[in-house]
Each structure stands twice: as structure tokens, then as C-alpha cells.
Amino acid sequence: MEEKERFLDLPLEDVLGDRFGRYSKYIIQDRALPDARDGLKPVQRRILFAMHVDRNTADKPFRKSAKTVGNVIGNYHPHGDSSVYEAMIRQSQDWKMRHQLVQMHGNNGSVDGDPPAAMRYTEARLSKIASEMLLDIEKDTVDFMPNFDDSQEEPVVLPASYPNLLVNGSTGISSGYATDIPPHHLGEVIEAAIYQMEHPECTVDDLMHYIKGPDFPTGGVLQGVEGLKKAYETGKGKIILRGKAEIASLRGGKEQIVITEIPYEINKANLVKKMDELRLDKKVDGIAEVRDDTDRTGLRIVIELKKEADGKGILHFLYKNTDLQVAYNFNMVAIFKKTPRLLGLKHMLDAYITHQKEVVTRRTNYDLTKAKERAHIVQGLIKAISILDEVIDTIRASKDKKNAKDRLQEKFQFTEPQSEAIVNLQLYRLTNTDITTLQEEADELTKLIEKLEKVLASDRNLINEIKKELNKIKKKYDNDRKTVVEAEIEDLKINLEVVVPSEDVRVTVTKEGYVKRSSLRSFSASNGEPPGMKESDRLLHSMEINTTDTLLLFTKKGSYLYLPVHLLPEIRWKDNGQHVANLVSMDQTDEILRAIPVRQFEEDKYLLFATRNGMIKRSLLKDYKAQRHSKALMAVKLKQEDEVIHVSMTDGNQDIFLASKFGYGLWYSESEVGITGQRTAGVKAINLKEGDQVMSCHTFGSEQVPWVFLLTQRAAYKKMSLRAFEKSTRAKRGVVMLKELKRQPHQVAYVHLVSSQDIVHVQTEKGSHDSIEVRSVRTNDRYTNGSFLFDTNNTGEVKDSWVEPGNQPDKPARDSLGGRLA
């Protein structure tokens, strides 16, 4: 029975919640977040205090880091040695800390991300400014608490003679909270603190007259005063931070970009590698070489440019596409009154000022008590020397020290501390000169007591004392600002010609969605052979286009892919292309219908779409210019079970010809279709009977009169003159193009608008393939079903058909790129 009572039957949720709550409280308060008063996390505070106790200070020789780490773990911080050593290393790195709190001999890492040497090799000591953090800690300035095993005491917070939280910043992640406080300029922070002490009701704008913005140890250029002001007001805000770069001219008309400062906490080696990768991958044109010339004199990254390259354009590209420019997000969380709080600038300074008032008050009280105690003793010694012979006689007549003290107190009214000092007095002190010295000391103590009491007498005097000490630190440790602050964020506009070499290339798109660009040299060397592709695939488009142009790929499901030509994979003409899904995320079941090259997204160009269920839509081409193109975008809004069958780019003056499955043809002007936005469904194109569908749609110039080439599912084909049709208006039924049969009726599979030089290719379900020269086909009227190309009982119905364009100039303005249009 007793054994059972040792165990509690509790729900798992309650136990987990309780234990995780305790763990969270611990890592928030005692691990990851800094204290608002001294700006230190517990591990940092313990490292500094352990070095202070060990007298490992700036005026003494360096000591092995392992000794300090051992002291910290053994006395104050029962955690892994690596976590303590890493915290110690960070406090010694001049690219992480604005003012290092630890000085180190040996390899303490690098801005390239190299690891530091092991702690058995390196040596460390407190820096001078770190000693200011611990100044007067022995004068009861801060509270102490027992360490983890109650064997010693450690400080709850350090006295912190300057506002370290703002000066060195902090970064950390705990559960539910994270913090990102940037470092600031010591002189500016001290001036702001003094101003706030004198004007408690001041605003953030007032303080920003002194604090211009963060001052990162790595320098750089900071942009965005609005984000800065928001951060200082609320604790959260965003600024832009970029490296310092200059464009230098060289002999021979060349230029080079020289980077001498990089953004805070950016790994230099990774930055250089990324820049070189952009050059190797030809993402930017004009870079000849990227090299790291950093040496002991300072950081220096050199980007050699090719002749006549646009240096400014390339620099802007690097700002936009590498960590040469980053966004820095303020998240100023610190432990304030034992609670994690998001603090604005005013609150941070307020926390420091309140702490400093308490520290100086406690120190003054301590000094005052000590001064009064000493003054009391000095007065006793002066009195004793003035009646020296009597005092000596009294002591000689006593039995022991205690008896001597009692008799002195009784006979001469000395107090206990005075009598103790008298019996301990050394004989040499009984000279005339010592009386003078004691009198001088008494006078000095009187002045000191007056001074200390004056400090405690009013808040104004206390502030003046703090001001004096802050100004002393400013004078001693202040240095030049490293980060330049600019009010506005520069808008990085990058000319495509800057980053992309302007080059004419051959681009191919296949029916199964494989794309590539090949050099014209590779295309010419093929001697007219078709490009490399799968056996089951066929060429949809082949076009000569410039690398600064854009390729729009439209799909059957109403999406479009925005592909800058320079981003297409460069592959030899005879090799297979890369599937478009590798370049842009898209529906894997979707199918590429049409590719349209665009040089400029002009006002007077339109995109025309037709769908299977008889909708038509016309939109401005400029609506399709995309800023982000990592995934497929909406080109046309489709209803369920509908699909796009035609896309073309028009000038607004084209004619449209639609053909339906049941054999109706409708011809009208493009102007019949109103202009709608990008994400619309369009209007009715043709009045379809129930079960009918649009099989083909074509646009052509009104001055051209192409042939209408019709192909049925039973592989019957015929050629008609467009003049056999009357031009009508939108949403009509159209006119009949086939003879009606009751048994095995013909239905339209494809309609092509062709010139007499074109060749029409036909493929059936069972793989049979044939081609027809248009000029060899005689003209039929609308009421016939034409001639058979295959016996579909043997070959299966028509599955695919496309046009191989002729080279004569009289061909119609349909798909000049070649390939199937419907």
C-alpha cells in the first residue's frame, strides 16, 4: 500500500504542460534572452564574473581559455564546455561585438565562418571596457544569489557602467520568444541616456537626434529611417543593410567593383562563393572574375568587370541577388522585471537609467558607511594620541587585550571600534607626523562624507553623478561611427541588358513540354536536322529569339508560364531539352498548348484565348507581365470540364475563324470580342448545340484569304476557300462545313488555315502517320466530306494533326512559328 502512494496517476497532457512550462520559463529567463539592465545573458555574465574573480583582467597577462571555461562550469554554469567556450569566443570577435568584452590570443574564428581553435590553445582575459561592466561590484551595488550548489554567490546582474544592451546588441532564440537587438555607437547611446535622464518626457524623435541608428562592427550602409523609427518606437521594425562598395576605373576602359564592408553577421566566404556562382551560371553578364583580396590590412572583395560592362547595373544586381544587401529585422526583446518584454528605445534606456540609479545609490551608501566608520576610528586615534601617556598606562595595567579595550572604553569613553583600533596601533604611528596625517585624513573624510551625502540628497545630484561617470567612459572608449545611415531605401531597378548578355538563340518547345535554348552555331551545324527529343515527342515551336526576351507558355488548363529566355537551359541542338516543370512549378497533368515570344509588353498588343466549350477572351498583353514567376499563373478563368484550345497574340485588327465538332464554321472580326482583365473567363464565342465543342480556332489578317483545311475523325480531309463562308458576328451558330450522314457521321477533328505551300501532317491512334501537300488537294464546297487518307477501321481515329509551314511569303498570318494551333 505504501509503495502505491509514491506514484501519482496524472493525465499525460497535464504533466507535459507543466514540465514544458517550467522548461520554457528557464530558457526564457536564464538562457537565451538578455537582461534589459546589463544587456547580458546568464552565461555571458558568468564568464565575465568568473574572470573578474580570478583577477584575469586587462592589466594582467593572458590565461588559458580552458581555465576560465573550467571555472565557469565548476562554479556557476553547470552546462557543456562548448556552449561556454562559444559564448566566450563570441564576446571576443570584433566582427560580432561593437566593443569586445573578452580579449583573446590565438585563433578565435573568422568572418569567413572558420571555427576557432580549441580552448586548450587559446588565451583570454577581460577587456578594459568589460571591467567597466564589473566596476564596484564588491561595493554592494547589485544583488547576489547562491550558485547552483549553494557553495558560492554570483551576481543577479552586473553594475554595467554603460548601456551595454544597446552598445553590443544581442541575438537569441528561446521558446515562444526570440530577440534581435543590433549594436549601437557607444558615444551616441551615452548622449541619449544623459538626455533622457535630464528630460524623462522626451520622445523617440528627440532621442534620434543623438542615436542615428545601429552601428554595426562590420560597418556597411543602413537605409530606411522610417523602419528605424518604428523599431525604436515599438521594438519591431525593418531596415535595409548593404555592404560598402565602390566602382573603380582601370586602364583599358575596364572597371572593377571593390567591396570593403559587408552586412552584419554575413559569412564573407559564402558571399564570395555566391557571387562567383552567378558568374559561372551566367546569371549576370559582365563579370570577369570574383576574388577575395582580404588580408591583415582589412576586408577587400574585388569583382573584375569585362570591358564596357555596366558596373552600376551589376552592383545593383549583386545587391538584389546576394547577401551584399540584406533586410535586418529588429525584434528588441529583453528580460525586464523578470519578464520577457518587447522594448522600444525609450524603455531600454529607462531600464538602464533605473538600474544605474540603484547601483550608484547603493555604492554611495556603501562608501558613506565605510567613510563614517573610518572617520569615527580616526577621531578615536587622534584623541588617544593627545592623551597618549594615560592610554599607555591603562593598556600596561590591563591583563589582556579584552581587558585593555574594556578599561579604555570605561575610562576615556572610547567606543568598541575605536578601542580595537587603539590596541592594534603600531608603535611607529605614535610620532608627531602621524598626528598630522590623521588630522588630514579626518578632514578628507569629512569632505567625502559631505560629498556622498550630497549625492544622496536629491535625484538631480544623483543624475549628475551618473552623467559624470558616463562622460568619463565616453571619453575613454568612444570611437568613430562605422555604419553610414541613409534616410531612403534605394529602389534597385536592374536593366535586363545589364545582367543578361544580348544574344540571338534558337528556342524549341516540344508537345510533351521540353524546352531548351541552343546557340545559332549549334543550330546551323545540324544542317536542318530536327532537334533532339524523345521518339514519342514532336516539335511544337522552334523560333529565333533574343536572350533578353520573354517566352510565355500557355497550357490547356488555363495557366501560363513566364520564362525569361536567359533562364532557359542552354543545351545543344541535338540533345534533349529540359522539362518545363523543372523551371517553373506547374500541374504535372497539364499540357503545353502554345509558346509566344515577347520582346516588350506593349499597350497595343493583345492575347486571344478560345476554349473547348465555346468561350473567347481578349486581354491586354501588358497584363501578363509577371514580377514573380516561380510557379504557373492564371491566364484565363475556366469552368469545370473546359480547356483552352487556342492562344494567339494579335494587334486588335485580326479576323477569327472557329470550327465546331458537329461541323459548324463561324468567321467574325476580333473587334467583336471586348477586352477583359487577366483573371476573367471571357465571353461566348459561338452558339453550340448540346454536346458540340469547339475543335479549332484561328486568327488571321483581314487582308489575307487563307484556305480552310478540314480533317474529320474518320481521316477524311478537304480544302475549302474562305470565300465559301460569310463573315458574321460573335456568338452565332455559323454555317455547316460537312455533309450530314446518318450512319457513321463525320465530325470535325481539326481545322487548319493554310497556304498552298503548307504540308499537313496527320497521326492516328494506332501510330499511322501521313502528310498531305495542300497544293495537291482540289477545292471542295462546304457540303462534301472530302477524300479519305486512312481506313480508320484499321488505323484508329485521327489523334493528332499539325501544319509544317511553307516558306513562300503568301502564307497567312497564323502560327508563323509552325506547329499545331488547335
Order of alpha helices (4+ residues) and beta strands (2+ residues): alpha-alpha-alpha-beta-alpha-alpha-beta-beta-alpha-beta-beta-alpha-beta-beta-alpha-alpha-beta-alpha-beta-beta-beta-alpha-beta-beta-alpha-beta-beta-beta-alpha-alpha-alpha-alpha-alpha-alpha-beta-alpha-beta-beta-alpha-beta-beta-beta-beta-beta-beta-beta-beta-beta-beta-beta-beta-beta-beta-beta-beta-beta-beta-beta-beta-alpha-beta
